Amino acid sequence: MKNVIATALRVGRQIQFGRSTLVDASPLLRYGVASAFLLAATLMRIGMALIVNRPLSAPLFLAAIMLSTWLGGLRLGVFASVVAAATLDYFFAQPITGVLELRDHLLRFFLFSVEGALLSWLINKLRLASEEIIVSREELRELAEQQRLIRETEQKRIAREIHDELGQALTGLKLRIHLLKGRAGAKDIDQPDPALDGQLEEFAKEIDVTIGTVRRIATELRPSVLDDFGLVAAIEWQTNDFAERSGIDCMFRSNVDEIDIDPDASTGVFRILQEALTNILRHADATQVRVNFARHNDEIELTIEDNGRGIAPKASKQHRSLGLLGMKERTRLLGGEITFSTPKGGGTLVKLRVPVPNLAAVVPEERS
């Protein structure tokens, strides 16, 4: 009995394609599908009778009721319950020979109808809850995508403002200090003030450090190379920057020099690369990293391979899994595919494939 019910639910989920497809259909179609389920249960019952003596009938019709409810709603389930009760009573019960047999028939019909109706109510509640979960999940994904776009736009704006306005202001301040230093030296050329010169020099060094910090923050928010020179150049720059900051030997290769894709797709691929390199720096204990970018027809492929510890089998249950989850979600939004594996020689291999229609590449070139 439990196996039959479980099988029916599994089949029902496979048929419904996410949300129930018959709830809003015409009555003729809905009741026709329910009748088809009941007919199938009847034929199966007849076929089983040819193989075994006194086969169980109720589980088959309960499965038909469950499928009808899952696909068509509560009313269709109640209809299937009544028809199933009548079918069982007419075809598979003992013939009526008296008042007592009639009472038994009516009682069986009533009890099975009530049982089927109650089961239909429960299945309908489960169906509605499942649809609400699916809808809420879709809404959350849409909200996450909207927030991601807003965040990327805001980061781009802030990065430009920091780089242009604050960077220019600091550069201008540095020039003014140099002019002030020159004027002070010209006025007191016979009696220079070493203390003043030292303070101005120290001030200039602090401004240089501040300018470098501003540029670093602006680059981390939104690398200008991604907007100015494209994805391939941005990946190469990120690879070189990662090697300089981490001290890890990092090599980049690409079979294209430039590629023209949608800005959102370009940003998504670049952020996945950043997350993969961050994971390597934090968790892998690697000494070598290889980044390969390639174009294959209407698809781009990015692979990041290191010689570190690899991904543990239970990585999804550890804090590291949040980074992997973010990479998977970005890939899903891009309509691509990402895999994480451990090569035979050890380490971790991250392979990203993203379909890009009308892909345009410029000047095939391999760089390292």
Steps between C-alpha positions, in 0.01 A plus 500: 500500500770748598705411194202558272431840656865603479516394136184693420634816658830467316327453167271791576796731562659392174182563303411838643815682376539729798143622549175313446416523132132396512359728769428778249416267211152443364267274704481253215874454497532480878225244549620310195847462654350384831286246314810378317678443833199306633478295181870417528449388860206283393697337218793437733266340751354273233848409378617420852198274547631284218829452685409474869188415696318786673746781417482824695278754327492798735868609462464527122193722522650704783800566277266614223324732749832645614619566145168660409515728805864592449442601139146634513423616851256402774183481289661261256621288792149479650360407159762226466421377852127460427559333162766270650266399782223423250739305278631291784151429627358412159779289352683344791247456784261214552161526322203635698265222614323669789462798726816420698713481183352829383587659831856367476532636146377843601724503807807404295414760239458770766815410694721479191359829370573669834846345510572618146364848569712531814807381309418751224482781754840408642660466156349833393649668807837348412462615139418857602790509743733368229383766255546773760854380565577500127356849455682638804824343380459663159422833663806472726720424202359797310556718808857372536569575134349847535712569808809373321441735208438791735816415697715477187362831370558671834852359530577624152373849584687516832820373341485769232429772755783386726742471211404821323400745770694392808802389301516831314459693824789316663718544191427872498583522870831328438589749225417790729733359768781480248434862394491609863826320565660671199385846605620446857841401370515798262421754775744364752766372267775621736331361810301188405277349766579125522204440733255654252653309208477176696138558592405583141683192375324282756169657404565421134579137584176466697306637203673245272392221733145640509487521121611136477236398752229687308601332176503159667153548649362625169652202319356253749155654467504493120816446294506768232686262269182291474306793354785653301675197348259206532478164672821337373716792605322516837565130564867543411528804727327317786732202457811719512366700795423177687857376439647827629284511814521131594845401380346196329630412154203580275488462121229608258434369151232593249428400142345842430638847554162670533140385516173690469231380742220650705626722788297307759643169378850649501454620858363163611794305355748745654337474845512120482873522423550732798313262732700200376831680556385614844419140593845391383668768708298421814470123493712323240861554619596495133829605344388501137183616324413464133220709347385416148243689296375361171232553241323198351244594233217678688638414843775633724691282745697612803707253702685570825731223618728495805732247662364546853309275739194454281134513600407275793202265449308684772590847378131581450450478876788732583540877486681463169176390339360855505754601239417197287129571537551858383690379195228247418226763532684745275549222246130414510410863435734496201335184368830315514653202674773482764675191638743445787730200485830366630743392224708185536804703595313677780381855540173646378366556149218750451350492152245759389309486173270782394301503174528833322297542178644704214843476654767723347869444564796708383856394415559146631808517719650286778653687789672390817 
